[in-house]
Amino acid sequence: MFALNFISPHNEKLLTARQKTATIRPGDIRDIYSENSIVWITFGKKYGPKKKLYQAIIDRSLVKKFSDLTKADLNHQNPELTSVEELIELFEGIYEKKLNIDDLVTIIHFSEVKD
């Protein structure tokens, strides 16, 4: 089983309240997060301990270029983002690599799986 990990305290609050149901990740990672897969939704710092929040099913995974992201896509990632350039800057800090407006991203929509 895979995990979708989140590191921002803002995301932890949204996830805990079940208000965040999608995330954007750099690259085409549909093979890792394929539709109908079950994943753990986790929270924790990179290379540190993680807290399991809940299990989820991947409802949809789609690929776009950064330049094709919509306001709704950005809102799913972080309601405070106002531009794709802001998202790229945020991701460059998180993923520690240079990103370009023409790079691909995967938008992963997920729903909680309740026992």
N, C-alpha and C positions, 0 to 999 in steps of 0.2 A: 504494500500500500504506500502511496505517495502522500506528501504533505504539501499544503499551500501555507507557507509561513509568512507572517506579517511582522514588521519590526517597529512600525510607528505606533506610539501610544494612542494617537487619534484613531488608527485602524482598530486597535484592541477594543476601544469603546464602541465603535460602530459594529464590529463583529459580535461582541457580547450582547448588544442590543438587537442583533439580527437585522441591522439596517444596511449592511454591506453585503451585496450578493454577486459582486464581480470584481475582478482585478485585471490590471494590464501588466504584462511581463515582456521584457525585451526578447526579440527573436521569435522564430517559429517553433514553439514547443508543444504543438498539438499532439505529437507522438508521446509525450510524457503525460500531458493532461488531456487525454482524449475524452470525448463525450461518453457519458454513462459510466465513467470511472468513479470509484469511491476514494475519497481523500480525507486526511485529517486536516482540519483548519487549526493552525497553531499560531502562537505568538511568542516571539523571543528574539533576542539579538543574534546577529550573524555570528556563527561559531560559538554560540553560548547555549545554555539550556533553553528548552522550549516548553511552553504550556499548551496542552491539548485543550482546545475549546469545544469542538464538536466534529462529528463526521459530516461530510457533504458529498453530494453527487455532482459531477460536472455536467451541467445541462447543455452547455454550448461552448465551443472553443472556435474562435475565428481569428484570422490573421489580417492585419492591415499595416500600412506604412504609418509611421508617426504622423506624417503630413495628412493622412486621411482620417485621423481620429476626430470625432465630433465632440461637441460640448457635453453631450450625454455620456460618451465614453470617458471623458475626463472626470465627470461627476462621479461615475462609478469608482474610479481610482481614488479620488480625493475631492470632495465638494469645494475645497478652498483653491484648487488649481484654476487658473484663468487662461492658460495657454499651453499649447503643445511644447513650446520652448521651456516653460517652467517644468513640465513633466520630464523633458530630456535632462535638464539640469539636476532635478531630483534623482533621476535614475543614474546619472553619471556618478553621483555621490554614493548611492547605495551599491551599485554594481562595480564601481571602481574601474570604469572603462569609458572611452570616448564613444558617444553615440551621434548619429546623423539623422536629420529630418526624413531621409529616405529609407532608414532602417526599418525592418519589420518588427511588429509587436504582436503578441497573442492576447486577445481579450478572453478571459475565462469567466463564464457565468456559472454560478454554483448555487445549490439549495441544500439546506440542512437535511440530514437524514435523522429522523427521530426514531427512538426505540419503540 
